[in-house]
Amino acid sequence: MSLFSVARQTIRKPFFKPAFVCVVVSCIWFYLRLTPPQPAISRAMHIQSIPMLLAYQKLICNAGEGSGNNYAYLVVDDNSKDAVIIDPANPSEVLPVLKKQVDSGAINLKNIINTHQSVLTASSHHDHAGGNVEMLKTYPLPIIGGKDCTKVTKTPAHGETFNVGSIKVKALHTPCHTQDSICYLFEDGEDKAVFTGDTLFIGGCGRFFEGTAEEMHKALNKTLAALPDETKVYPGHEYTKGNVKFGIQVLQSEPVKKLEAFANANKQTQGKFTIGDEKLHNVFMRLDDPTVQKATGKTSPVDVMAALREMKNNS
């Protein structure tokens, strides 16, 4: 028999005998039955929005509690139960929410966080850090915030990180609305959320109370635009309807139209849109868009930003 014939007969023979295959399959099946399924990795970050109506708004609109356009946020690490409260401007609405969860042992409240100081305006209202003094009477906790925030105990440097349980938090300085404005990026694995105070709104941005168009351009289009596109945006106020009403006059794009439809159908938009979405439908983050430039009559990003803000202020 030639060497070629031996090789051909060898190849024709099955590598595994049927009985051997059955044994292997049975072993695998038995192992899978004995091995408990591995739990899926679940997100630990839980965000609760607390809509607030401040005192001056009650006088203006005669509305009930909890129906305002100011947001406080309770962020909880479900693994450790460690929690922080962000911008509790109206303690009368925030404290009942906290007390119920603290007293039941559902959360370990660690810090008060402010995105910026209280702003005294023509309406004489205080928001964001305006509830700190009253909050401290019930929860004497460290306050993390900008240098001008009431009773602040810690002002993190730009890029500085700290933790809420297993959640990583990064401070991002975004001076303009106020010079002490800080946005906070919360990261829980792949889940990311940024709390933007009065710097970035859904479809808009804050007024330049203490800053310039150049500073807002840097805050929005350098600092915040550099975050991962999937980062969810949690602003300090529910201004989306007014923002998109202005935005669609400047840019009639499909993303702006989608935002308009969503705002008309939903009272709350916080956490529903991402940094990637804002780059598409927020005219203040589209300073290089030819249509936006044409609407403002400007071409340089800073000039376009300044013109847009003036147009919005007068709209």
N, C-alpha and C positions, 0 to 999 in steps of 0.2 A: 504494500500500500504506500502510495507516495505521500510525502509530507503535505502536499496541497489537499489530498483527500482527507487526511486526519484533521486538518484545520477546518475543512468544510463541515465535517460531521460534528466537530466540537461546537461550532457556531450554531448548528441546528438544534442542539440540546438546550432546553430551557435552563437559565441560570439558577432560578429558584424552583424547587419542586412545589406542587400545589399544597402539600401538607405543611411545608415550611411557611408558606405565605399565610395560611390560615392561623398558624400559631402566632405569627407576628401581629396580624390584625387583632386577634383576640387579646393579646397583651396590651396593645395600645388602647383598645376599648376599655379594658379593665382598669388601666391607669387613669384614664379620663374620668371614670366613674368615681374613683377614690379621691381624686384631686379636686378640692373645692374651687369653684370659679373665682378668679382674682377680681377684687372690686375695681370698678372703673375709677380713674382719678377724677375727683370732683372738685369744682372750684370752691375755695374757702372764703372768698370775698363776697360779702352780702351788703348791698347798698339800699338804704331806705331813704326816700325823699320825704321831706316834711315841708309842705307849702305853708307859708306864713303870711299873715296880713298885719302889717305894722300899724301903729296907732294913727299916724297921719293919714294912712290909706282908709282906715275905718271912717274917719271924718269926711273924707272926700267921696267915697263910694258907698258908705253905709252898708257894707257887706259883712258877712258873718266870719267867724273864726276859720282859719285854715283855707280860705279861698283866695288868698293873695298871690302875687306873682314873685314873691321872694322865696328862695329855697335854702333850707338847712339840710344837711345830709348826715345820716348816721351810717358809718362804715364799720362793719363787724367782720373780724376774722373768725369764721365758724369753728375752726379747729381749737383755738385757745379761748374764744369768747372775748378777746380783747377788742375794744371799740374806741372810736373817736367821734366827736360831733363837730361838724364843720359849719361855721357861720350861724350859730344859734341866735340870730338877731332878736327874736321875739320869745323870750323864755316862757311866757304864759302858754304858748303853744308847743314849745319843745320839751319843757320839763315833764309834762304828763306822759309823753312818749318814752322819755328816758326812765322815769321813775318806775313805770310798769315793768320794763325790761331789767333794770338794775335790781329792783326788789325781788324779782322772781329768780334771779341768778342767771338770766339768759345772756347777760353781757357783763364784762368788766370794763367800765368806762375809764379810760386812761388819760385822755387829753381833750382839750378844746383846741380846735384849729381855726384860724382866721385866714381868709384869702387877702384881706386888706383892711385898713382902718375904716372906721365909720366916716361917711362923707356928709358934711353939713351943706345942704343945698337950699335953694329958695323955698323948698317945701319943709325945711327944718326937720328932716328925718335922719335917723341913724339906722344903718343896717350893717350886716356882716359882723363887725366887732362890737356893735352897739349893745348887745345883750350880755357882755362879759361880766360886768359887775354883779348883775342879778344872778347869773349862772353860778358864780363863785360862792354865793351864799348857800346854795344847795350842794354843789359839787366843787370843792376847793382843789381844783386840778391845775397842773401846769398848762399854760396857754402857749401854743406854737403859732407864730404869725409874724407879719411885718413889724418893723421897728416902731411904727407909730400906732400899733393896735393897743387898745386899752388893756392894761394889766398884763401885757405880754411878758413871758418869762424866757422864751427861747425864740430867736430869729435865725433859722437855718440859712447857711450860705447858699448861693446859687449852685445847684448840682449836688448839694449835700443830701444824704439819704438817712432815713431812720426806718424803724419797723413798727407795724401794728400787728402783733402776733407774727404770723408767717408772711404777712403782706409787706412788700418793700415800697417805701414812699420816697419820692425824690422831689425836692423843692426846686421850682423853676421861677427865677425872678423875672417879672414882666412889667416893669415900671411904665406907667403912662396914665391910666385912669387915676391911680394914685402912685406916688413914688415908692410906696412899700408893697405894691401888689405882688403876690406870689401865687403861682398855680402849683398844684400838687398832683404828681403822677403816681397813681397806685398800681402796683404790679403784683398779680397773683398768678404765677405761671404764665400761661398764654393770655389770660384776661388782664386787660389794661383799661384804666379809667383816669381821666384827668378832670380835676375840679378847677374851674377857670375863673370863679368869682365874676368880676365885671370887666375882665379882659376880653374874653371870647364868649359870645352868645351864639346860639344856633342861628345861623344866617346873618350875624352881625357882630358888632364889637362895642365896647364901652366908650363913653365920652372921654375926651382928653382933659380931664379936670386939672391934672398936675403935670401933664406931659405933652409930647409933641407927636406929630404924624410920623416922624422918623422912629420914635420909640415904639409906637403901636405897630408899625411895619415890622420892626425887629421882633416884637413880642409874638405877633401872629405868624409871620411868614419866614421867620428864622427859628425861633425857639419852639413854638408849638407845631409848626409845620414839619419839624424834624422828627416828631414822634411817629411811631408806627401808625400806618393808616387805619388799622383796626381799633385804635384807642377810642373808647367811648367818651363823649363830651358831656359833662355835668356843669352847666353854668349857674351863676348866682341868681338869675331871674328868668322868668318865662316871658320873653319878649319876641318870640318867634313870629307871631302874626304881623306885628309892626315891622319887623326886620324884613320879612319876605315881601311885604307890601311895597317897601322901598326898593328892595333888591330886584324885583321883577320889572320895575320901571327902568332899571339900568341894564339888566341882562335877561332876555327872554329865552333862556336855554332850557333844555329838558330837565336838568337837575333842579333848577330854580322852580320850575312848574311843579315838579314832584313834591318839593318842600312846601309849596303853597297849598297843594291838595292835602298833604298830611296835616299841616297846621290848621287848616279849616275843619278837618275831621277829628282832631284831637286837642284836648285842652292842655295836655302836658307833653313836652317834647324832650325833656332831659333824659340823657342816656339812650335815646333812640337813634342818635346820629354819631358818626365817628369823625376823627380828624380827616380821614379820606373823603368823607362826604362834604365836610366844610370846604375843602380845597375845590370842590366842584360847584357848590351852590352859594357860597358866601362871597359876595362881591369884594369884601375887604381882604380876602385871600386870593383874589384873582386880579392883581394889579397889573399884570402883564397881558391880560386879555384885551385884544384890539377893540372889542365892543365896549368894554368898561372904559378903556382909554378914550374912546370916541365920545362917550357920554360925559366924561369929565373935561375933555379938551386938554388933557395932560398926558405925558408919556413916561416921565420918570416915576418909579414906584412911590417915592415919598410924596411927590406932588399929587399923584392919583389918590393916595390915601387921604391927604389933606382935603382935597376937593370932595371926595365921597363923604367924609365926616361932616363937612359943611352942608352938603346937600341933604344928608340925613337929618341934621339938626334943624334944618328949615322945612323939612317935609311934613 
